[in-house]
């Protein structure tokens, strides 16, 4: 049996009012006076009653009894009793409300979204807040947001709750848990409540400093949506656009998938998908210039979530890859020249003539002031690693290499002989290279033979030995290596493959350096951002699915589109368990949001009923006497 | 009462009822008489004309009472005895306290006292009357007296009695006994609603040679009180109060208590060779006299 708790125990002092109540009752009881010849008989009657039924006094003093009951009820109501919920009463309780895309899923019968259901329950919890409880509301999708401080101000909490809208973002718990954990230093938080539909990654890497209660809401109907969109160049001006459509229900669901170029549809397909088998479609697109294409899904019948029905993809303008190879690196030139869709600068100068290339392959002579997103430096030790790596005249060989690195994919280096020996300084270790931002791709027997470093949009590869002083150019691996370099450059320039940008943060956008741009978002808002000196716009938040226009004053610079592109969100499936660090937390739909339930209003209602009863009894007694 | 134009002897009842009362006699259970000559037959031999018995002659007997006819036949002297008529004392005690001032209790008590007194005086008994009240300006006792001429005094005394005061009946009886001499009947007309113990004055009356006749007069509102709800009862004599809640639920207990009191008074009187009766002040005097007292053998017509 669960005993009720009391918020205001001091209210019990009001029970002392029983004493004056009883005294005043007997002192001030207005009884009609009636003169009788003698009290002898009546006194005997009263004595007889007292002896025979001592408890009859209360029955006879029904008015007093009613007043005592009334006072007790009022005092109990003042003490603000409540029935304890399953959750322990936490004085400081953070509520983490999921507002990821799947929370916008609508129920077909009620038309309510999952977020609406969560709001209803949180609203009830806020309305039932007891005096010493404080709630802080956090919302989270891919990152967390604190909406209120710890407060028991219902107005503030309800206002914050109403401001929560579902975002077109996948759900992630990590950030919001860290935010909540930060508050444990200031407030004694014992338990946090997560209100979600359970559509979250099952594994969360986070050490919990508090107990977690996951309250899951279900609801939502069948959903179908686009979970993937990308394009691969199939010709100088041709692309193959891939679109994957998934569904949440077991039953096959029909839809029409349309491809739009600008404002006109160019292709469409009828598809049927289920949650067990997604559909992948390929659309050939001919494109001579950069353009934004849109995949639009028109479901047949009710669709629970609309945000995953549109995805935008920017196809870059068709152009050959611009490559410069140092004249002394004849082997590289030969290897590169034979590859298609590239423009190799054939000048014999030591430095490139242009300023911008897609790929630069240089030797110790450098490449002047030219810029390229992919750089391959052959026979060069990075200047900031000169103290760690020295090149000695000795034969070395490859010990191991990173076979998954894009540059070394399908490259076999086992029997390569190298006439130089890059050597780590005494006492130096690979860790120190990593601390300086370098990743070792090829390990030699004495030191690193190939390094990689990423700086913004630029990726640089260093061969610490000169390839011409090795057997590498004579191996099959060499043209593959060159092709991988070209492939990396194509990817970096988005000339080979492009993928639709998911919501969250826009991918870096190449613009003029150090300028202020305005980004117009799909919901009509405008953001201002300044490009870096290297000429990129980075970190632009994109919480909505749609088209983002980058404006320079009144001029449209470029457009980029986003899509939800989350198979997890589209599937609407709930994780049965969340593994937070090593702790497993069950998400239970049946265990709804159990708030402490105050019932002072019930006592007040009963007290009112008793008051009415007393009034009726009093009037009846008066009527009888009159 | 009757609408007769002839002058009424008393305001307590009309002359026709008076005539009927004059023909009635009290009927005590015991022959408690005084030595004084009266018309009440004593148990002893006397000098009346009514023959009672014979007895053997003894020396010193008055020869006038020897039955010579029997002496002639039996040759033995026998003395003839005659019944002795002695005077009986009738004490009337009328409770005129405040509690008797409800409805017609006091009037009925005075009427009954007058009736009993007239019956006594008509039969040459000594009649005295006492009124229990606290009025200093009014007489509270009528000294013993006999003879028909005493009737007017008795009626005047009783007419003058007015209610008031809170003297309990047991105290009044004790006071009365300080002045009383003689054997007979003590007729106590009261409501007997007292907090005190009446058994002691009953004993005193009995040991004084008085047969105790208790006549309880209750108002109709005392026999069947019509009360409901929460009330504060005020004692008419002492002004003390008693709070009663939901009085209607206590009526059964009230009736039980009233009947228990009557039973107790009846037992007290019976155990002292006396009588007890309870009447309602709502009854008429003829009803009480002819239907209750006659039937119960209190009086003879």
Interface residues (C-beta under 8 A of the other chain):
Chain A: X29 X31 X32 X33 X34 X35 X36 X37 X38 X39 X40 X41 X42 X43 X44 X45 X46 X48 X49 X60 X61 X62 X63 X621 X622 X624 X625
Chain B: X98 X99 X100 X101 X102 X105 X191 X193 X194 X195 X219 X222 X227 X228 X229 X230 X231 X232 X233 X234 X235 X236 X237 X238 X240 X241 X242 X243 X244 X245 X246 X249 X250 X253 X254 X256 X257 X258 X261
